[in-house]
Amino acid sequence: MKNILLLIILAVCFYNCSDSESDTILAPDESVFNWIVDENKITGSLNPFPLALNPVMSRVKDVDFISDASNVAVVSLGHEIRVYPYQFISRFESVNDHMNGVAYAMTYCPITKSGIVADGKFKNQDFRLRASGYLFNDNLVLLDEESDTYWSQMSVKCIKGINAGEPLATYNLVEMPWKLVKENFQDALVFTNSSITAKSAGLAKKEPVEVGDLVYGVINFGFKPASEVAVFEYEDFSGGTVLKNIDKYKIVVIGNEELRFVSSYINDSNAVFKAVQGQFPIVMEDDDTNRWNVFGLAVSGPRKGQQLKSPTSFMALWWAWNEFYDDFVFDESS
């Protein structure tokens, strides 16, 4: 009799569990997510750097403790300009900030010497990135704790988590020496510290920036071959400000070896651009009388106030580019 009763109880339990499962959505178990890249190239451990939010800013004209030759990242959205010296970013490797209502993370890997501005929104959700403690190909792996996703900076995509394989949207930044910033952007805001205590920030490698080893790459996602990279060295922009066209991608690349800057923009109107000499930060003009500054902002002409979008592009050491990409174009300009 006891055996029959036990069978009845088990049958009822089985029925109830089966029925409830049809109405229950289980949360994803993070343990099911694996790295989508070669795990042998993943080093380090999960040991997140401090989450840097709402950084303390000073005016460029009030900062006198940065050497003239130091490389800095300059981000401009509209008429606002913010400057991020790499020597300070390397304490965090990712600083979450906002400008003109746009949230972003200024990220920097001191090993590969690559700086990227990541969109602070992903699928309309807030997206706060911090250095995870992991490296992939000796390059920064970023962590968004809210979604438990991991993002390779130079791959510019998610490499672990529910968004694995998804691209990382970016904004433009222009690297230049601090001296050029001092001479042209006195009222810009410059990052010198953060409101977050950097008690574990010693995890970052503090290596000097060697500009001579840097290569500028424009990544052409969505084209064939996949992720083809057009690469440029500073010496490709000798003899003043030089403009190059990557015609098949409708991209203009502007740079100046002496001033030590390179940037790129999407030619959204099939305009004919030419370089402007000796009037930095104005660097180019088009055939419709628009004049553009180094951040792709039209400062005069019919498009005044409009800002060109940029392809995914950034500086990094040449050995690092070779670790991440296979297809390079060295002479695609005109």
N, C-alpha and C positions, 0 to 999 in steps of 0.2 A: 504493500500500500504506500509506504514511504517513497519507494522508487517511482511509482506512478505520479505521486504528488510532485516530486522533484522534476520529472519530465514536463509536467504541465507548467510549472513556474519558469523553467528554462525556455519553453516555447513562447510564453507570454513576453518574457524579456527580449527574446530575439525579434519578435514582431514589433515591439515598441521601439527598439533601437533602429530597426530597418526603416520604420516609418518616419522617425525623427530626422534621420540622415537626409531624407529627401527634401526637408525644409530648412536645413542648416547649411550656411556657407562658412566653410572653415577658413580661418586666417592662414595665409601662407606661412609655412615654417621656414625660418631663415636657413636652417640646416640643409634645405634642398637646393640652395643656390650655390653653385660652384663658380670658380673663376672661369671666364670664357677665353682666357689667354693661357699660354704655357706656364703652368705653376712653377716650373723650374726657374722662371725668370722673375718670380715674385720673391722679394727679400724683405726682411724686417718683420714686424709683428704689429698687431693692433694695439697701438699706443698713441691715441690721438693727441695732437698738439692743442694748445688752448684755442677755444673758439673766439676769434677776434671779430667783434661787432662794434658798430658805431665808433670808428676810430677818432682819436683826438687829432685835430688838424691845426696847422699854423699857416700864416701867410708866407709865401716864398721870401718876401722882402725882410721877414723877421728871422729867417733861418740862416745862420752863418757858420754852421759846423759840418757842412758837407763839402767834400773836395770837388773841385771843378770838373775833374775827369770821371767822377762816379756816374755809373749808368743808372738812369731812373726811367720808370714807366710813366707816361703821361696819358691820361684818359680825359676825353672831352665829349660831353653830350650836350649839344646846343652850345650856349655861350659859356657854360661853366667848365672849368679846368681843374683837375685834381692830379697831384703828382705823388708817386709812390717810389721812394728810393729803395733799391733792392737791398741795401744794407739793413734796412729796418724790416722789410717784408720777410726776410729770411728767418727772422725769429719766430714767425708764425707759418709762413709759406702760403697762407690764404687769409685775406682780410675782406670781410663782408662789409660792403658799403652801399651807398645809394647816391644818385645825382639826378636832379630834375624828375623825381618820381620813379626813376628806374633803379631797381636793385641789381647788384652784381657782386661777384667775388673777384678781387684782384689776386691772382695766384702766381707764385714764383717758385721754381725749383732751383736751388743753388748748385746742384750737381750738374744738371744739363743746361743751366743758365737760360731757362725758358720761362717767359712770362705770358700769361693768358688771362684775359678778362672773361669770366664765365657769367652767363645770364643768371640772375638771381631768382628766376622763375623757371619751373619745369612743369609743363602740362598745367599751367595756371596755378601751381602750388608754390609756396615759398620754398626756397632752395638755399640752404646755408651750408657752405662747404668748409671743411677743415682738413688739415693734413692728417691722414689716418695713421701714419707710422709705417705703412707699407711702401715699397718701391716696386715699380715694374720697369724693367730695363734701366734700373738706376734712376728712374724718373718718378716724380711725385704722383702718389695715388691719393685722391681726395675722397672724403667721406661725407655723405649727407645722412646724419643720424636719424632723421625723421622717417626716411624710407629705407634705411639700412642698405644704401647702395654705394658702390665704390666706383670712382671715375678716374681713368687714366688721363693725365693732363695732356701729354703729347699725342696720344691716340685720339684725344678729344671725343671720348665716348665712355659709356658705362661698361665696366668689365666684370661686375658682380652685382647680383641683386635682381629685383623685379624689373628693372629697366635695362638689363644687360643687352648690349648691342646698340642702344639708343645713342644718338650723337649729342654732344654738349654744345649748346648754342653759345656764341661768343660775340663780344663787342670789340671794336678797334682799340688798340693802344699803340702809341708811338714811343719807342725807346730813343733817348737822346742823352747827352751829357748834362750834368747839373748846370754847367756854365751856360749852356744855351737856354735853359729854363730861366736862370737868373736874369739873363739879358732881355728876355722877351715876355715873361709871364710873371711879373712881380706880384700881382694880386691873386695869383692862383693859390689854391689850398694845397698844402703838402703834408703827407702822413709822416709823423715822427714817433708816434707811440700808439698805444691802444688802451681802452678802458679795461681790458681784460689782463689780469696778472699773468705774466709769461713764466710761471714757475717751472714749467717743463720745456720751455722753448729751446733749451740747450741741445735738444735732439737734432736741430737743424745744423747742417754743415755750413760754416761761414767761410766760404772761399771767395777770393777777389774775382771780380768780373774781368775776364780777358776778352776785350772786344775783338781782338784780332782773330779769334777762333770762331766768332759767331757767323752764322749763315741765316739769312731771312728766307723763310719758306711760305709759299702760298699754296694751301691745300685745296684742291678742286674736287670736293665731294660731289657725288652724283654724276660724274662723267667717267668715260672709259679712256684709259685704264682707271680702275677704281682708285681713288685717293692719290692721283698723280700730283706730284709736288713740283712747282716751279721754284727754283732756288736762285738766290742772288747774294753776292758778296758786296761789301762796301765799295770795293774797287770797281764794281760795275757802274757806279754813279760818280765817277771822277770828272773833274773839269767843271764844277758848278752843280746846280740842281738839274738832274737828269730824269726824264720821264720815259717809261717803257710801257708798251701795250702788250698784253697777253690776249691777242685778238679772239681766239676761239672760246675764251671764257669771259670776254667783255670786261676785262679787268685792267686798270691802269696802276702801275707801280711807280712811285715817286721817291727819289732819294738824293742824298748829297754826301759824298765821302768825307769832305772836309768838316761839315757840320755834324756828321755821324748820326744820320737818321734815315730810315726807310719806312714807307707805309704804302698801303694799297687800298684801292676802292673799286667798287662795281660801277661800271659805266652804264647806268640805267637808262640813258637816253640816246645811246649811240653817238655821243658828241665827239668832236675832235679836240683833244686836249693838247696843250703844249706847256712846257716848263716856264716858270717865271724866275728870273735871276735877280739876286740881291735884294729881295723884298720880304724875306722870311719874317713872320710865319706864312705869308702868302707864297704859295709854291707853284700854282698852275692856274691856267685860264682855258676857257673853251671857246668854240666858234660862235657862241651866242652871247659873248661878252661877260660871262660869269667868271668871277675870280674866286679861287678856292684856297683856304688855308691848309696847313699841314694835317689838320684833323678832318678834312673833307667837308668843311663847312663853307658854304657860299657866303662871302662877305660883301659882294656887290653883284649887280646884274639882275636879270629877271628871276633868278632862283635864290636871291638873297635870303638867308635864314634857313635854307634847306641843307640837310647834311647827307652826304653819300653814305651808303652802307658799305661795309668791308667784308671781304671773304675771310674765312678762317686763316689767319696768317700770324706768324710770330718769329722771333729770333730764337735760335738754340745752337748749341755746339754741333759741329758737323758730324762727329761720331754718333751723337744722339739721333740725328735725322736718319742715319743709316741703320740704326737699331729698330726704328719704327716703320720705315717706308722703303719700298723697292723701286718705285717708278719716279725718276727725276727728270725734269726738263731744265737744261742749263742755258739754252739759247732760243727761247720762245718769244722774245720781245722784238719789237720793231721800232 
